[in-house]
Every structure is written in structure tokens, then in C-alpha cells.
Amino acid sequence: MKPSFYVTTPIYYVNDVPHIGHSYTTVAADVLARYKRLKGYEVFFLTGSDEHGQKVEKAAQTNGETPLELADRVVKRFQSLWEKLGISNNDFIRTTQERHKQGVSAIFKQLLDQGDIYLGEYEDWYCTPCETFWTETQAIDGTCPDCNRPVEKLKEESYFFKMSAYGERLLAHIEANPEFIQPKSKRNEIISFIKEGLRDLSVSRTSFSWGIPVPGNERHVIYVWFDALTNYITALGYPDQQGTYQRFWPVDVHLIGKDILRFHTVYWPTFLMAAGLPLPKKVFAHGWWTVEGQKMSKSLQNVVEPNMLIDTYGVDAVRYFLMREVPFGLDGDFSHASLVSRINSDLANDLGNLLSRSTAMLVKYFNGELQVPGPLSEQDQILKEKTVAMVSAVDTCMDELAFSKALQAIWDVVSTANKYIDDTAPWAMAKDPAQQQQLGTVMYCLLEAQRLIHSLIAPFMPDTSRTALRCLGWQQEVTESDLVWGGLQPKTEITKAAALFPRIETKE
């Protein structure tokens, strides 16, 4: 039986328009899912939409539609963008689906029945845009510490989750599992938050109705974060703990933006502890994207629209840029200039040029037929060793979710191969009949190195990889057993590759 691997993105809020931040998390999850499939895992990759809450209810009223009509309309935007970005998710969960509502009701009822959820009264400062309550000291000058918008004083009957009872256990779990919260800086942040002492959490609302009703008291709807976080198990069939749930839970990694770290590393694990369910293996919080040095915001009209990027630059170039430009976990800055520069230097000059040069030479010197390699010279051996080392370097980087380092490791070999052409000068060998076998060996090494390069590029740039491998006469799906030197068979027909990435001429 194949080993299993479960990866999730957050579920995206339908009151939002899909932007580069959503695409970033989703592409990262897709790269990881594709890589793990290549490595022989059975992968479950989940994304979805968060459709309940006061913000959606208000927005729908403003638009003169029902909340579900608004959700149906916006969900299509996310789904079509994921299709366009080549996202290979196994499932798309919506919090308005019956399977999800049943799972949320079941876990809520269990915690209520066992006394981990109780009825009380709540009074605090509430931020509607963030759907978060703040204490007097947290709400600075009547504004939300997260988004700086005004908060309002709310007093209402509420169900509470006894989060305070789980602080010590959670702390012990974090200390015992250094991998649980990544990167390390975020782990320290959460540890100090828990050490300040956890308060019980209000987990229901009566001030609006768009949500999942509390079992047995329909005046209350379940707090949107309790509802949303549960998607990670309801998509696996929970409350049924057999089948898909048993195969894939606990999740291997939740990929999230750093703004929702606390919900995923404090609220969610304490809900699971109370329910007696296993905790996630890892929560990885990545950074934010700014645009030309400024925070993305509707008012600045600088929100980067992914559909437009794909239409302008192509899907694989966008995927490459997102994974290459910034070390995963740090903040990054988006600019069209840096994207164009990556396309021209990394993709057109380095990667594309390497393939078109090498395949053109093989067609010219050997009518496109791969030769039997002879004994390897020192130069051939260096290229081979660097290529073989790349395979394990990429594997280490992918385990650490260091996507940009993985690409760096691949590009180091791309550079080595380009330099190898200059050093061996096949065009000079071609003029000397005595060097034909040596020329055949050089061409073999060059194309075999690229077979491995493009096999490892596949999770990042699926279409580019497929196109390149076809030129190299490689038709089958790449599997882990193919990630060894010597896969290309002599006599394979090689075709001359067109430019993988045409250069983008930038206007002065």
C-alpha cells in the first residue's frame, strides 16, 4: 500500500476576490502534492471556500441577493482560477455543503455534551471585518489591532469553549513536537501567546443567522472559525472515522498565511484535543506579498489579479515566479519588473536556451538519434555527479517546504549544463571524425541531465516539463524510480525544441 500524504490550503473567504496571496498558498500546496505523488505517495490535497458569517450576510444584503447566491457566484471565481493555475486538488469543500454541516454539528454537540462547551454571556469589542472579539486593552482607541477599523461593543448570550483548560497540554505538545509550528519564529510567537494564558472562547453568535445552527438551540449560529477549521476533517468524511478519514488524518501539513496562525495553532488544536482527535503534524505559515513595496489594498488599487498575470505571462511562468522569488515563510514583494526579469533570465536564457541548443545539436550531428554513451571524461562525470546530487538536494528542500531552495538546486545544474556546453564545445568535436563517440557521450550526458532537470521541474511547471520531456523522447509519467541517472535509452528519437519561454521585450 502506498504511503499517504494529506495537504491543505486554508478555505478562502467568499467575501474576497481571489488575489496573489490566495494563489501563492494554493500553488505551494499544489507543488507539494505533485511532488509527493511523483515520490509514490497517495495524496489527498484539499482546498475550498468559507461561506458563512456576518460579513457574507451583510454583503449579500447590500447586493440584494441571498448569502448562498453570493457564495455560489464567488466560488466559481476561485474554482476557475484554480483550474487555470493547474491546481491538482482532490477535493473542494464548501462550508455550505451538507457533509460539512453534519460534521460541524457532530463535533460541537460532542463538546457540548461533555461540558467543554457551555452557555454564558459575552461582552467585548467586536470587529466585523475580522470576525474577532477583542478585550478593552487589545482594542486600541476603539479600533481593531489587526485591521485598524472601528470595533463595536457587543453583549450577547453565547456558548463558550473551555479553551483555558487546554493551554498547558497545548504548550507541552508544542515543546514535544518542534516541527508542529513552522517557521521557528512563528512557533516562538505562539508559545508566548499561550504563556500569557488562554481565555475561554466564544463559539456562537445570535446577532446574525447565516451559519450552522447550534444543535438544540437554533437561536445561535456556530462561530465562523469553529465552523471553518472543521473543514479539514469533514472533507475526509468526519464524523465517520473510517475510510478516507482513517487513511489521511492527521494532516501532514496545513499551509496558511501568517495572519491566521493563531486560529490554526491555538484554536484548532484545542478543539481537536477536546474531541479526542489527533493533532495536525505541521502548520506552516508563509509570509505576505506586498506590491512594489506597498501593502496590497483595494483602496490603493494595487491588488495583483492572478488571471491577468496568467494571461500576460503564462501559467508556468507565474507558478515559477511565486515559488522562486521569495523563501517560503518570509514576506515577498511583487513587481512586474522582477517577474519579467525571472522569465528572461531563468526561464528563457537558462532553461529554454539549454534545451533548444542541445536538441538542435543532436538533430544536426546525429539526425536526432541518441547515441550509446562511451566512457565518461572528467567533465562528463562532474555533470553526472551534480545532476545526481540535485535529486537528493531537492528532496531535502521539499521536506522543509523550501521551494525556492529546491528551484535553486535545480538551476545550479541548469547553469552547470550550460557551462558544460561551452567547455566541451560539441561544434568543434563534430568537425573531427575521431571524436564522434566522445561527441555522442557529451550529447547523451547533456540530454540525460535535462531529463532529470525537467522531471524535478514537473511539480512547479507541469506543462513546461511535459513539453520538454516529449522533446527528449520521454513519453511516460515520471515516477520515483525514474529519478536516477541513465533513464534515457540510446536510439531514442529526440526532436528539436522550440523556445520554451520566448523572451519578453521590455519597453525602456
Secondary structure, DSSP 8 states (H G I E B T S, - for coil): ---EEEEEEEEEETTS---HHHHHHHHHHHHHHHHHHHTT-EEEEEEEEE--SHHHHHHHHHHTS-HHHHHHHHHHHHHHHHHHTT---SEEEETTSHHHHHHHHHHHHHHHHTTSEEEEEEEEEEETTTTEEE-TTTSGGGB-TTT--B-EEEEEEEEEE-GGGGHHHHHHHHHH-TTSEESHHHHHHHHHHHHT----EE-EESS---S-EETTEEEEEE-HHHHHHTHHHHTTTTT--SHHHHHH-S-SEEEEEGGGHHIIIIIHHHHHHHHT----S-EEEE--EEETTEE--TTTT----HHHHHHHH-HHHHHHHHHHSS-TTS-EEE-HHHHHHHIIIIIIIIIIHHHHHHHHHHHHHHTTB-----S--HHHHHHHHHHHHHHHHHHHHHHTT-HHHHHHHHHHHHHHHHHHHHHH-HHHHTT-GGGHHHHHHHHHHHHHHHHHHHHHHTTT-HHHHHHHHHHTT--S---GGGSSTT-S-TT-B------SS-------
